[in-house]
């Protein structure tokens, strides 16, 4: 199952990037809302 092992880290990396993007977008929206 080498494909599954290769796909795992890639999926986690993509998921982590999405979470970071959502946090940045939420922080930006919060900043704009305060201003």
Residue frames as a rotation matrix with the C-alpha (Angstrom) as fourth column:
UNK 1
0.563 0.827 0.000 0.00
0.827 -0.563 0.000 0.00
0.000 0.000 -1.000 0.00
UNK 2
-0.500 -0.838 -0.218 2.67
0.826 -0.537 0.172 2.57
-0.261 -0.094 0.961 -0.93
UNK 3
-0.472 0.388 0.791 0.11
0.425 -0.686 0.590 4.82
0.772 0.615 0.159 -2.61
UNK 4
0.620 0.761 -0.191 -1.88
0.507 -0.203 0.838 5.18
0.599 -0.616 -0.512 0.62
UNK 5
0.278 -0.609 -0.743 1.27
0.868 -0.172 0.466 6.13
-0.412 -0.774 0.481 2.56
UNK 6
-0.748 -0.570 0.340 2.17
0.664 -0.649 0.371 8.71
0.009 0.504 0.864 -0.09
UNK 7
-0.209 0.773 0.598 -1.37
0.399 -0.491 0.774 10.11
0.893 0.401 -0.206 -0.22
UNK 8
0.400 0.406 -0.822 -1.72
0.891 0.039 0.453 10.47
0.216 -0.913 -0.346 3.56
UNK 9
-0.292 -0.605 -0.740 0.87
0.747 -0.628 0.219 13.22
-0.597 -0.489 0.636 4.17
UNK 10
-0.901 -0.003 0.433 -0.24
0.339 -0.628 0.701 15.08
0.270 0.778 0.567 1.04
UNK 11
0.032 0.997 0.073 -3.85
0.538 -0.079 0.839 15.07
0.842 0.013 -0.539 2.24
UNK 12
0.377 0.048 -0.925 -2.84
0.911 -0.197 0.362 16.19
-0.165 -0.979 -0.118 5.74
UNK 13
-0.683 -0.692 -0.233 -0.70
0.610 -0.716 0.338 18.97
-0.401 0.089 0.912 4.25
UNK 14
-0.677 0.512 0.529 -3.59
0.292 -0.473 0.831 20.15
0.676 0.717 0.170 2.08
UNK 15
0.356 0.846 -0.397 -5.97
0.715 0.028 0.699 20.00
0.602 -0.533 -0.595 5.05
UNK 16
0.011 -0.451 -0.892 -3.50
0.897 -0.390 0.209 21.99
-0.442 -0.802 0.401 7.18
UNK 17
-0.913 -0.352 0.208 -3.17
0.409 -0.769 0.492 24.64
-0.013 0.534 0.845 4.45
UNK 18
-0.239 0.913 0.330 -6.96
0.392 -0.220 0.893 24.93
0.889 0.342 -0.305 4.24
UNK 19
0.450 0.385 -0.806 -7.21
0.880 -0.038 0.473 25.36
0.151 -0.922 -0.356 8.02
UNK 20
-0.435 -0.702 -0.564 -4.51
0.728 -0.643 0.238 28.06
-0.530 -0.307 0.791 7.98
UNK 21
-0.849 0.163 0.502 -6.28
0.315 -0.607 0.730 29.83
0.424 0.778 0.464 5.09
UNK 22
0.178 0.982 -0.065 -9.60
0.581 -0.051 0.813 29.74
0.795 -0.182 -0.579 6.98
UNK 23
0.248 -0.159 -0.956 -7.91
0.925 -0.254 0.283 31.15
-0.288 -0.954 0.084 10.11
UNK 24
-0.795 -0.592 -0.134 -6.31
0.508 -0.769 0.388 33.98
-0.332 0.240 0.912 8.11
UNK 25
-0.588 0.655 0.475 -9.61
0.307 -0.363 0.880 34.72
0.749 0.663 0.012 6.34
UNK 26
0.397 0.755 -0.521 -11.48
0.771 0.034 0.636 34.72
0.498 -0.655 -0.569 9.66
UNK 27
-0.101 -0.540 -0.835 -8.85
0.851 -0.481 0.208 36.99
-0.515 -0.690 0.508 11.25
UNK 28
-0.930 -0.230 0.287 -9.06
0.361 -0.722 0.591 39.37
0.071 0.653 0.754 8.29
UNK 29
-0.161 0.957 0.240 -12.86
0.422 -0.153 0.894 39.45
0.892 0.245 -0.379 8.48
UNK 30
0.406 0.269 -0.873 -12.67
0.912 -0.061 0.406 40.08
0.056 -0.961 -0.271 12.24
UNK 31
-0.542 -0.700 -0.465 -10.18
0.683 -0.690 0.241 42.93
-0.490 -0.187 0.852 11.72
UNK 32
-0.836 0.297 0.462 -12.35
0.224 -0.584 0.780 44.51
0.502 0.755 0.422 9.02
UNK 33
0.158 0.958 -0.239 -15.39
0.649 0.081 0.757 44.09
0.744 -0.275 -0.609 11.27
UNK 34
0.131 -0.198 -0.971 -13.64
0.922 -0.336 0.193 45.90
-0.365 -0.921 0.138 14.14
UNK 35
-0.854 -0.482 -0.196 -12.51
0.361 -0.820 0.444 48.72
-0.374 0.309 0.874 11.84
